[in-house]
Each structure stands twice: as structure tokens, then as C-alpha cells.
Amino acid sequence: MPAGKGFADLVFIPRNDKPAMIIELKWNQNVETALTQIKEKRYPKGLEKYKNQLLIVGINYDSKTKKHICHIEKYQ
């Protein structure tokens, strides 16, 4: 879904009263980098309709430890 300055990795648009989600995936980086990218590139611009119910999610996979780290925050 094009939004702001680029494309979000995944966007979930709800059918009911649920929050929408923008998900950015990273590989061997920092989960905060993913959240910063969502904000700086203004991905939420395409989901202004869900302004009060929008979650942004950053997920990072570390190939050395084989672990995922996820951070979820409500977009204001």
C-alpha cells in the first residue's frame, strides 16, 4: 500500500471496530529503526481514517540468535 514516502511492508485494514496496523519488517537491525521508518516516511498518511485506532508495529529478526523482537505502539 503506497503511503507517505514509500511502501509499508504489511498493512492490515479491519472490517469491524478493530484497529488498523502498519507493520515494518527488519533483518539484523533494530526494532526502533522499523518504527522510525514508519513515522519518518509517513506511512500512516494512507490510513488517516483510522487515526484514533492505528497501531504501528516494528519486527526485527536477528539471524545470529534466530530471535524475533517486536514492538507495538498506538500511533498518535
N, C-alpha and C positions, 0 to 999 in steps of 0.2 A: 504494500500500500504506500504510494508516494505521499509524503507529508513533510513540510518544512524543507530542509536541505538534504534530501536523500531518501532512503527507504528503510523502514523498520524491518527487523528480521521476522518478527511474528506480531500479528495484531489479532486480538480476539474481540469481536463485537457481539455483545449479548443480545438475546432475543427478549428477555424479560427485564426485571428490575435489578439485574446484576451489574457490577462494574465492568467497564471495558478494560483491556490490558494491552500494553505495549511491551514487548519482550525483546531485549537485545542480548545476543549470544556472543561470548568471547572465548578465546582459546589461549591459554597461558598468559593471561593478562590479569587485570584487577577488576573485580566486580563493580567498583566505583567508576571505572572507566566506561563501563557499559551504561550506567545511569547518567553520567555526564554527557555521553554522546546523545542520549535520548533528549536531554534538556537543551544542549547547545545547538543541535540540529533541528530543534523544534518539531520533533515527531508528533507531539500531542496536538499540533495545529489541525491536523486532519480529523481529530476526534473532539472538536470543540463542543459538540452536542453532549458529550459525556463529561464535561469539565468537572462537575461535582462528584462524579463516580468514575474516576480513572486511576488505575494502578499502573505504575511503571516497574518493570522487573529487569534486573541485570543478573545474568547467569554466566559464570566462568567455569571452564573445565581445565584442570591442571593435568597435563599429560604425564608429568613425573610422578605425582602422588595418586593419580587416577581418581581424584575427588572433584566434585562439583561444589561450587559456592553460589548461593542465590541470595539476593537482597530484593525485597519488595517494599515499595513505599507508595503512599497515596499522593497523587500529583495535585498540587495546589495551584 
